Amino acid sequence: KPTCKDSEALVDLQYWNGDLVFIGSTYRIEDQNGTYIINATSTSFDSLTRNRACVPRDNSCYTFLIGNLIQWDPTLYVDTPSYNLFYDGKLISKGDSWLFGSIQFGDSCQPRCNQ
């Protein structure tokens, strides 16, 4: 686990691949300039991947994006992929069924037209 400075917050993205490895999700977190902080594609069968990074707290806005080839129904599959996204120790997003998803977080995010 990274040790963050007082001026930084820990971003902790936990991704469970489940038994649907052939589907493979791509996910990333980027800053307000579009620079990737975390960028990954799931590849392992029945595995938990944790991606962590210390990011500046002040005047910041981050975007989490996730995408998949299909959207599955977790009521039909036993072990579907899922994710939990924590920012500064707080759960800010989680999911177990998505085609595409995104969320902005940080203290300087401005609402987008679809939020």
Summary of the structure (lengths in Angstrom):
residues: 115
radius of gyration: 14.5
end to end distance: 32.2
largest distance: 44.3
contacts: 320
relative contact order: 0.27
helix: 0%
strand: 46%
